[in-house]
Each structure stands twice: as C-alpha cells, then as structure tokens.
Amino acid sequence: MKKALKTLALMTSAICTVGMASCSVHKRNVLTERPQPEQIQAALDSICSEGYNLFVAERVNWIATDSALAHCDENNLRGNIIWQPNSGMWSAVFFDREQKNCLFELVYDTRTGEERFFYEPRPLSEQEREQWELKGTMFDNAIKSYGDSLRYNSDYGRPNVDFVRVDPNTIRMYILQGVERPNVIPIGNDYSIDFDNKGNTKAFRRYHRSFLPMSTVDENGEKVATIYHSHLKDNPYITPTDICNFLLYRGEMESTGVLSIALDGYIIYNAKDNSAVFLSKEVMEKINGNK
C-alpha cells in the first residue's frame, strides 16, 4: 500500500501540469455531501469485486475464442455461450453449425485458477441449450430496448459483450469498447444491462459519457508508470468497467487513479490485491508534503 500511495502522490503532482480527461456516468444522482469513510470503502470493495468478476469473464472469453479458432475450422463454428454453471466455475462452449454439438470447451475454476480444455465433440446438454436460448433472448431485448443508446468507436475496435450473474435473480450484460490497437487502455463506451432469469430487461447503465483511449506509452514510446482520469459529480467512484479494462490492458502497470470531483479526492486502484482506497485532497496534501 505504501508503494501505491507513492504512485498516487506522483500522479497528483502530474495533474497540475498535464490535466485529466473527464468522464461522467449517464443519469446518476449527484452526491450532496461526502459519505462516511466506511461507506466509501464499502462501495469501493463492492466495485472491486464486480470489476474483477467482469475481468474474469472477459479473459475467459478471450482465451476460449483464441483456442477455439486455433483448433476448430471456423466454418464449422456457429455460436457460443460463456457462462457460470456455478459460483466457482466458468464454462465457454462453442457449437457446431447445427447447434447440436459442442466442438470446443474451456472450463475455468475461479477458486484454483485451473483451466481445462476439451476438444472432443460431444452433444450439447439441455442446460447448455437453455443458456443459448436465454443469451439470444437477452441480446434481442437489449437491442430492442437500448440499441439507440449504445455507442462504440470502430477506429479502435469492436464492442465486447460479457454476461455475468450478479445474484440469483439477475444476469448482467456488459458491453465494453474493444481495442485492437497496441498500447491503449479504453475508458468509456461502456454499458451494462440487467436481466431477470427469463431475459427481460431490468436496468440500464451508461458508465461514462465519453470515450478516452488512454495511452500506456509517452510521446517517446516509453512505458508510463500509470494512467488516470477524472470523474465528474455524477460519477463518484471508479467503475467496474474501469477496473476490468485496466486489468486487461495494463501490461506491467500496478495501479491506476481516478480524481473524484464528487468526493473531492482521489481513488487509487491496486491490481495486485484488487483493492481500491479513497484519499481526500487534504490527505494527499499531507502525503505530498512529507514525501
């Protein structure tokens, strides 16, 4: 944590000279006063947990897709599900053209980190068929209800979609800005849609109003120590999508920061232990004065 605080101190010094890009969450209530420290920390702990779960979903998606395309004829593939059979397991299943058989499967154990790959064709289970139908229903309802509100920047990449179960009655669909360019961490063009167990929409979130392609190298091509951005008054905290994208594209970076206008301070996220802390401007001034 001392190293993380030192990094944030360096970041706040840089803010004075280079400034920060601003992001805003769409239609979120503005805080009228700063919550108590324990309330802020509880919110950050919850966001870190959600962000890491999203990172796992997206990483499984990446690994499974690359492996399936490497071992299967793409012309024989049609559709996939990447889902959670239980709380400790992820399964990625890729179908044949008739959608009757599984041609490739990746099973990831979140408790041990073990990855198991299966390349022998097998019939789809009834549960997998149900998940495939549910995925189609959620996609259709998402586009029908919120398609006009979704944006992505095709110059950087196509959107990535993940489904994560957040509680027994809710499945959350995340839509993230994909990046096909090197040395970029995407901030923004990120959304989530909540569904019930039948695929009906329950809630919509737009996490950032703008898209910020944050470079991981400076003008000389040298790796930067960290990246940071600011959130306006309607977006007090770091977001799960901020955390997920940082973990996906960070390279060797250990931490990232957010200047929170609403909280009048700084949030620093540390990748090593998946934790975030809030430091008020008053605390940061003391840290900078003692460094």
NUGU-313958 format. One line per 5 residues: number of its first residue (from 0); for each residue x, y, z of C-alpha. Coordinates in pm, whole numbers, m for minus. Last residue first. Example, Ala and Ser with C-alpha at 12.3 -4.5 7.8 and 13.67 -1.06 7.14 Angstrom:
1> 1367:m106:714; 1230:m450:780
% end
This chain:
290> 747:1284:59; 602:1458:363; 424:1749:193; 292:1527:m85; 142:1289:168
285> m6:1580:367; m158:1729:52; m297:1388:m37; m470:1365:299; m637:1703:249
280> m732:1612:m108; m917:1314:32; m780:965:m21; m1010:682:m128; m880:327:m147
275> m916:49:m402; m825:m318:m387; m766:m600:m634; m460:m730:m445; m200:m684:m716
270> m413:m457:m933; m415:m157:m698; m688:101:m758; m645:456:m638; m937:688:m571
265> m866:1057:m525; m1037:1346:m355; m1321:1591:m357; m1582:1314:m328; m1795:1448:m613
260> m1496:1563:m819; m1341:1219:m798; m990:1207:m947; m941:848:m1056; m619:652:m1031
255> m449:346:m1175; m217:89:m1023; 36:m183:m1097; 131:m116:m1459; 321:m405:m1619
250> 80:m454:m1910; m235:m261:m1819; m466:m389:m2096; m696:m645:m1933; m658:m537:m1570
245> m719:m172:m1661; m1018:m270:m1873; m1178:m463:m1586; m1113:m195:m1326; m1254:90:m1535
240> m1550:m134:m1624; m1624:m194:m1256; m1632:186:m1211; m1413:417:m1002; m1637:619:m776
235> m1822:950:m757; m1983:960:m1106; m2249:1236:m1113; m2000:1495:m988; m1748:1443:m1267
230> m1499:1159:m1290; m1132:1219:m1365; m870:1011:m1542; m550:829:m1453; m280:620:m1615
225> 29:464:m1458; 407:434:m1479; 424:519:m1849; 608:293:m2092; 846:477:m2326
220> 739:546:m2685; 886:895:m2682; 546:1061:m2670; 456:851:m2367; 336:491:m2359
215> 30:328:m2199; m204:555:m2393; m557:618:m2265; m826:597:m2534; m1096:810:m2368
210> m1456:763:m2483; m1727:992:m2348; m2037:970:m2128; m1907:702:m1899; m2085:422:m1709
205> m2404:401:m1913; m2633:185:m1706; m2958:8:m1794; m3196:m178:m1562; m3450:m463:m1557
200> m3461:m614:m1906; m3644:m945:m1950; m3418:m1246:m2016; m3621:m1507:m1829; m3386:m1511:m1529
195> m3417:m1134:m1490; m3199:m903:m1692; m2960:m617:m1611; m2800:m410:m1886; m2446:m275:m1861
190> m2259:m11:m2058; m1912:100:m2158; m1816:343:m2434; m1569:479:m2178; m1206:426:m2081
185> m1007:211:m2321; m646:122:m2233; m419:163:m2535; m64:43:m2601; m144:m165:m2911
180> m454:m114:m3125; m734:m371:m3149; m934:m228:m2861; m1287:m335:m2767; m1527:m89:m2609
175> m1720:m282:m2347; m2081:m405:m2333; m2169:m576:m2007; m2477:m796:m1970; m2579:m851:m1609
170> m2780:m1156:m1504; m3008:m1103:m1203; m3229:m1323:m985; m2976:m1545:m805; m2725:m1255:m785
165> m2464:m1090:m1009; m2462:m1347:m1289; m2217:m1219:m1550; m2276:m1196:m1926; m2000:m1048:m2140
160> m2000:m848:m2465; m1701:m691:m2641; m1753:m397:m2876; m1550:m371:m3197; m1217:m196:m3220
155> m1024:129:m3207; m1144:306:m3522; m1484:140:m3472; m1556:365:m3173; m1856:234:m2982
150> m2203:362:m2895; m2517:215:m2739; m2817:440:m2668; m3018:353:m2982; m2989:m18:m2903
145> m3144:25:m2559; m3480:m154:m2551; m3486:m356:m2873; m3110:m412:m2874; m3110:m539:m2516
140> m3427:m744:m2567; m3277:m928:m2865; m2946:m991:m2691; m3119:m1112:m2376; m3340:m1351:m2573
135> m3043:m1490:m2765; m2849:m1549:m2442; m3152:m1723:m2293; m3171:m1959:m2593; m2803:m2046:m2558
130> m2840:m2093:m2182; m3131:m2332:m2237; m2928:m2532:m2488; m2642:m2550:m2237; m2879:m2680:m1969
125> m3011:m2947:m2208; m2657:m3064:m2267; m2491:m3020:m2604; m2373:m3340:m2767; m1998:m3406:m2767
120> m1702:m3319:m2992; m1355:m3386:m2846; m1153:m3067:m2799; m1176:m3010:m2423; m956:m2755:m2244
115> m917:m2726:m1867; m801:m2408:m1693; m712:m2412:m1323; m715:m2076:m1143; m783:m2254:m813
110> m1102:m2087:m688; m1209:m1936:m1021; m1208:m2277:m1190; m1208:m2227:m1568; m1365:m2477:m1808
105> m1291:m2430:m2178; m1499:m2621:m2432; m1467:m2694:m2802; m1681:m2869:m3065; m2004:m2881:m2860
100> m2281:m3045:m3059; m2635:m2970:m3173; m2602:m2609:m3286; m2631:m2722:m3649; m2323:m2517:m3736
95> m2122:m2664:m3449; m2121:m2502:m3107; m1855:m2339:m2886; m1883:m2377:m2506; m1705:m2150:m2256
90> m1755:m2256:m1894; m1683:m2055:m1582; m1678:m2210:m1235; m1686:m2109:m871; m2039:m1965:m846
85> m2196:m2240:m1058; m2261:m2320:m1426; m2129:m1969:m1498; m2149:m1866:m1863; m1969:m1824:m2192
80> m2206:m1947:m2461; m2109:m1997:m2823; m2233:m1953:m3177; m2176:m2117:m3510; m1849:m2297:m3571
75> m1786:m2530:m3866; m1659:m2255:m4096; m1412:m2151:m3826; m1244:m2489:m3855; m1151:m2576:m3499
70> m823:m2585:m3304; m688:m2230:m3333; m1032:m2069:m3360; m1146:m2244:m3043; m828:m2153:m2857
65> m848:m1783:m2946; m1218:m1770:m2854; m1164:m1954:m2527; m875:m1734:m2417; m1052:m1407:m2497
60> m1389:m1503:m2345; m1220:m1644:m2034; m1041:m1308:m2003; m1370:m1119:m2045; m1547:m1320:m1777
55> m1251:m1299:m1539; m1232:m921:m1589; m1604:m891:m1519; m1558:m1078:m1193; m1269:m845:m1109
50> m1482:m537:m1170; m1766:m668:m956; m1535:m742:m663; m1358:m408:m699; m1694:m228:m714
45> m1811:m395:m392; m1490:m305:m211; m1517:54:m338; m1874:91:m209; m1775:m49:131
40> m1478:187:141; m1695:489:69; m1946:388:336; m1668:331:591; m1524:675:514
35> m1862:849:568; m2031:978:255; m1926:1314:102; m2219:1551:64; m2486:1634:m194
30> m2397:1338:m415; m2523:1368:m772; m2775:1108:m886; m2681:917:m1199; m2818:993:m1543
25> m2519:890:m1755; m2188:848:m1574; m1937:1120:m1647; m1583:1120:m1772; m1319:1393:m1763
20> m969:1386:m1905; m701:1499:m1666; m452:1788:m1657; m93:1785:m1779; 78:2024:m1536
15> m114:2012:m1209; m220:1654:m1269; 144:1543:m1269; 181:1616:m899; m135:1417:m831
10> 10:1120:m1015; 334:1122:m821; 139:1114:m496; m73:832:m637; 239:626:m706
5> 370:687:m355; 36:580:m212; 51:259:m415; 403:186:m294; 293:238:64
0> 0:0:0
% end
